[in-house]
Amino acid sequence: MRPSNNDPAHDVAQPVTRALGSLIVGAVASFALSVAAALMAVLSPDGPLHEVAHFALVGVMAIIVVARGVHVVRRGRESDPDAWTRARAVDRSDARLAQVLTLAVPLAWLVGGVTIIVHHIWVVHGPGLVIGVWLPVAAAVWILASFAWHDFCRDRLAAALDESDRRYREYWRDLADPG
């Protein structure tokens, strides 16, 4: 571990606080994009912006599923199921906020998706096509994305906790063997 002017506890906790910060920013961005996509799909007139709004929500969920897949391939092992508990030990308030936002994002996707689908029942397609085709597809995408989102957030924290543990062990090793 490089010598640092910071408190060693800060150096050890830094990966976790950064991970929590990135989860909070990502969750807020996803939540805002979900709300904006639903509002634009329902309130904007027909045109390119209206069509982009319909696919933005599905695009966000697809990106989350792909990011989770990449993370699983890179990580190569099971993550810590107690990651949220361990993160709360480092920074209670940010961990709670990140965990609440981790739950809020799939709810925003659900509300946005249902809003878009209900809008299509009355405006674009009849109930048969929407209920028979689009609703099951949307439900499957939402379920996959929700699981991927929760796992991705937990895995992101677990990786940060692993780095924090590595820094802790390295700090004590360097103290025991300064040469």
C-alpha positions as a Markdown table, in Angstrom:
| # | Residue | x | y | z |
|---|---|---|---|---|
| 1 | Met | 0.0 | 0.0 | 0.0 |
| 2 | Arg | 1.4 | 3.4 | -0.9 |
| 3 | Pro | 2.1 | 5.7 | 2.0 |
| 4 | Ser | -0.8 | 8.1 | 2.5 |
| 5 | Asn | -1.2 | 11.3 | 4.3 |
| 6 | Asn | -4.8 | 10.3 | 5.1 |
| 7 | Asp | -6.0 | 8.4 | 8.1 |
| 8 | Pro | -5.6 | 4.6 | 7.4 |
| 9 | Ala | -9.2 | 4.1 | 8.2 |
| 10 | His | -10.1 | 6.5 | 5.4 |
| 11 | Asp | -7.9 | 4.7 | 2.9 |
| 12 | Val | -9.5 | 1.4 | 3.9 |
| 13 | Ala | -13.1 | 2.7 | 3.7 |
| 14 | Gln | -12.6 | 4.7 | 0.5 |
| 15 | Pro | -13.5 | 1.9 | -2.0 |
| 16 | Val | -16.8 | 1.3 | -0.1 |
| 17 | Thr | -17.7 | 5.0 | 0.1 |
| 18 | Arg | -16.9 | 5.4 | -3.6 |
| 19 | Ala | -19.0 | 2.4 | -4.5 |
| 20 | Leu | -21.9 | 3.7 | -2.5 |
| 21 | Gly | -21.6 | 7.1 | -4.1 |
| 22 | Ser | -21.6 | 5.6 | -7.6 |
| 23 | Leu | -24.6 | 3.4 | -6.7 |
| 24 | Ile | -26.5 | 6.5 | -5.5 |
| 25 | Val | -25.7 | 8.5 | -8.6 |
| 26 | Gly | -26.5 | 5.6 | -10.9 |
| 27 | Ala | -29.8 | 5.0 | -9.1 |
| 28 | Val | -30.9 | 8.6 | -9.2 |
| 29 | Ala | -30.0 | 8.8 | -12.9 |
| 30 | Ser | -31.9 | 5.6 | -13.7 |
| 31 | Phe | -34.9 | 6.8 | -11.6 |
| 32 | Ala | -34.9 | 10.2 | -13.4 |
| 33 | Leu | -34.6 | 8.6 | -16.8 |
| 34 | Ser | -37.4 | 6.2 | -16.0 |
| 35 | Val | -39.7 | 9.0 | -15.0 |
| 36 | Ala | -38.7 | 11.2 | -17.9 |
| 37 | Ala | -39.3 | 8.3 | -20.4 |
| 38 | Ala | -42.7 | 7.6 | -19.0 |
| 39 | Leu | -43.8 | 11.2 | -19.1 |
| 40 | Met | -42.4 | 11.8 | -22.6 |
| 41 | Ala | -44.1 | 8.6 | -23.9 |
| 42 | Val | -47.4 | 9.7 | -22.6 |
| 43 | Leu | -47.4 | 13.5 | -22.9 |
| 44 | Ser | -45.3 | 14.2 | -26.0 |
| 45 | Pro | -47.0 | 14.2 | -29.4 |
| 46 | Asp | -46.2 | 11.5 | -31.9 |
| 47 | Gly | -42.8 | 11.8 | -33.5 |
| 48 | Pro | -39.2 | 10.7 | -33.0 |
| 49 | Leu | -39.0 | 12.0 | -29.4 |
| 50 | His | -42.2 | 10.0 | -28.5 |
| 51 | Glu | -40.8 | 6.8 | -30.1 |
| 52 | Val | -37.4 | 7.2 | -28.3 |
| 53 | Ala | -39.2 | 7.7 | -25.0 |
| 54 | His | -41.0 | 4.3 | -25.5 |
| 55 | Phe | -37.7 | 2.5 | -26.0 |
| 56 | Ala | -35.6 | 4.4 | -23.4 |
| 57 | Leu | -37.0 | 2.5 | -20.5 |
| 58 | Val | -36.4 | -0.8 | -22.2 |
| 59 | Gly | -33.0 | 0.4 | -23.1 |
| 60 | Val | -32.1 | 1.2 | -19.5 |
| 61 | Met | -33.3 | -2.2 | -18.3 |
| 62 | Ala | -31.3 | -3.9 | -21.1 |
| 63 | Ile | -28.2 | -2.1 | -20.2 |
| 64 | Ile | -28.6 | -3.2 | -16.6 |
| 65 | Val | -29.0 | -6.8 | -17.6 |
| 66 | Val | -25.9 | -6.6 | -19.9 |
| 67 | Ala | -23.9 | -4.8 | -17.2 |
| 68 | Arg | -24.8 | -7.6 | -14.7 |
| 69 | Gly | -23.7 | -10.2 | -17.2 |
| 70 | Val | -20.4 | -8.5 | -17.7 |
| 71 | His | -19.9 | -8.2 | -14.0 |
| 72 | Val | -20.6 | -11.9 | -13.5 |
| 73 | Val | -18.1 | -12.8 | -16.1 |
| 74 | Arg | -15.4 | -10.5 | -14.7 |
| 75 | Arg | -16.0 | -11.4 | -11.1 |
| 76 | Gly | -16.0 | -15.1 | -11.6 |
| 77 | Arg | -17.2 | -16.0 | -8.1 |
| 78 | Glu | -20.2 | -15.5 | -5.8 |
| 79 | Ser | -20.3 | -12.1 | -4.1 |
| 80 | Asp | -20.8 | -11.5 | -0.5 |
| 81 | Pro | -24.5 | -11.9 | 0.5 |
| 82 | Asp | -23.9 | -9.7 | 3.5 |
| 83 | Ala | -22.5 | -6.8 | 1.4 |
| 84 | Trp | -25.2 | -4.3 | 2.4 |
| 85 | Thr | -24.7 | -5.1 | 6.1 |
| 86 | Arg | -20.9 | -4.7 | 5.8 |
| 87 | Ala | -21.4 | -1.4 | 3.8 |
| 88 | Arg | -23.6 | 0.0 | 6.6 |
| 89 | Ala | -20.7 | -0.6 | 9.0 |
| 90 | Val | -18.6 | 1.7 | 6.9 |
| 91 | Asp | -21.1 | 4.4 | 6.1 |
| 92 | Arg | -24.6 | 3.9 | 7.6 |
| 93 | Ser | -26.4 | 6.8 | 5.9 |
| 94 | Asp | -25.0 | 6.3 | 2.4 |
| 95 | Ala | -25.6 | 2.6 | 2.6 |
| 96 | Arg | -29.2 | 3.1 | 3.6 |
| 97 | Leu | -29.8 | 5.7 | 0.9 |
| 98 | Ala | -28.2 | 3.4 | -1.7 |
| 99 | Gln | -30.3 | 0.5 | -0.6 |
| 100 | Val | -33.5 | 2.5 | -0.7 |
| 101 | Leu | -32.7 | 3.7 | -4.1 |
| 102 | Thr | -31.8 | 0.2 | -5.2 |
| 103 | Leu | -35.4 | -0.7 | -4.3 |
| 104 | Ala | -36.9 | 2.5 | -5.8 |
| 105 | Val | -35.4 | 2.1 | -9.3 |
| 106 | Pro | -37.2 | -1.1 | -10.2 |
| 107 | Leu | -40.4 | 0.4 | -8.9 |
| 108 | Ala | -39.9 | 3.4 | -11.2 |
| 109 | Trp | -39.3 | 1.0 | -14.1 |
| 110 | Leu | -42.5 | -0.8 | -13.2 |
| 111 | Val | -44.6 | 2.4 | -12.8 |
| 112 | Gly | -43.1 | 3.8 | -16.0 |
| 113 | Gly | -43.7 | 0.6 | -18.0 |
| 114 | Val | -47.3 | 0.2 | -16.8 |
| 115 | Thr | -47.9 | 3.9 | -17.6 |
| 116 | Ile | -46.6 | 3.4 | -21.2 |
| 117 | Ile | -48.5 | 0.1 | -21.6 |
| 118 | Val | -51.8 | 1.5 | -20.3 |
| 119 | His | -51.3 | 4.5 | -22.6 |
| 120 | His | -51.0 | 2.1 | -25.5 |
| 121 | Ile | -54.2 | 0.3 | -24.6 |
| 122 | Trp | -56.3 | 3.4 | -25.0 |
| 123 | Val | -54.3 | 5.3 | -27.6 |
| 124 | Val | -52.4 | 3.0 | -30.0 |
| 125 | His | -53.4 | -0.6 | -29.9 |
| 126 | Gly | -56.4 | -2.5 | -28.7 |
| 127 | Pro | -56.3 | -4.3 | -25.3 |
| 128 | Gly | -55.8 | -7.7 | -27.0 |
| 129 | Leu | -52.4 | -7.0 | -28.5 |
| 130 | Val | -51.2 | -5.0 | -25.4 |
| 131 | Ile | -52.3 | -7.6 | -22.8 |
| 132 | Gly | -51.5 | -10.6 | -24.9 |
| 133 | Val | -48.1 | -9.6 | -26.2 |
| 134 | Trp | -46.6 | -6.4 | -24.7 |
| 135 | Leu | -47.6 | -7.0 | -21.1 |
| 136 | Pro | -45.9 | -10.4 | -20.8 |
| 137 | Val | -42.8 | -9.2 | -22.7 |
| 138 | Ala | -42.6 | -6.1 | -20.5 |
| 139 | Ala | -43.1 | -8.2 | -17.3 |
| 140 | Ala | -40.3 | -10.6 | -18.3 |
| 141 | Val | -37.9 | -7.7 | -19.1 |
| 142 | Trp | -38.8 | -6.0 | -15.8 |
| 143 | Ile | -38.2 | -9.1 | -13.8 |
| 144 | Leu | -34.9 | -9.8 | -15.4 |
| 145 | Ala | -33.8 | -6.2 | -15.0 |
| 146 | Ser | -34.9 | -6.0 | -11.4 |
| 147 | Phe | -32.9 | -9.1 | -10.4 |
| 148 | Ala | -30.0 | -7.9 | -12.4 |
| 149 | Trp | -30.1 | -4.5 | -10.8 |
| 150 | His | -30.3 | -5.8 | -7.2 |
| 151 | Asp | -27.4 | -8.3 | -7.9 |
| 152 | Phe | -25.4 | -5.7 | -9.7 |
| 153 | Cys | -25.6 | -3.3 | -6.8 |
| 154 | Arg | -24.8 | -6.0 | -4.3 |
| 155 | Asp | -21.9 | -7.2 | -6.4 |
| 156 | Arg | -20.5 | -3.6 | -6.8 |
| 157 | Leu | -20.5 | -3.3 | -3.1 |
| 158 | Ala | -18.9 | -6.7 | -2.6 |
| 159 | Ala | -16.1 | -5.8 | -4.9 |
| 160 | Ala | -15.5 | -2.6 | -3.0 |
| 161 | Leu | -15.6 | -4.5 | 0.2 |
| 162 | Asp | -13.0 | -6.9 | -1.1 |
| 163 | Glu | -10.7 | -4.0 | -2.1 |
| 164 | Ser | -11.3 | -2.5 | 1.4 |
| 165 | Asp | -10.3 | -5.8 | 3.0 |
| 166 | Arg | -7.2 | -6.0 | 0.8 |
| 167 | Arg | -6.1 | -2.5 | 1.8 |
| 168 | Tyr | -6.7 | -3.4 | 5.5 |
| 169 | Arg | -4.5 | -6.5 | 5.2 |
| 170 | Glu | -1.8 | -4.6 | 3.3 |
| 171 | Tyr | -1.7 | -1.8 | 5.8 |
| 172 | Trp | -1.1 | -4.2 | 8.7 |
| 173 | Arg | 1.4 | -6.2 | 6.7 |
| 174 | Asp | 3.3 | -3.1 | 5.9 |
| 175 | Leu | 3.3 | -2.1 | 9.5 |
| 176 | Ala | 4.6 | -5.5 | 10.6 |
| 177 | Asp | 7.3 | -5.5 | 7.8 |
| 178 | Pro | 8.3 | -1.9 | 7.0 |
| 179 | Gly | 11.3 | -3.0 | 4.9 |
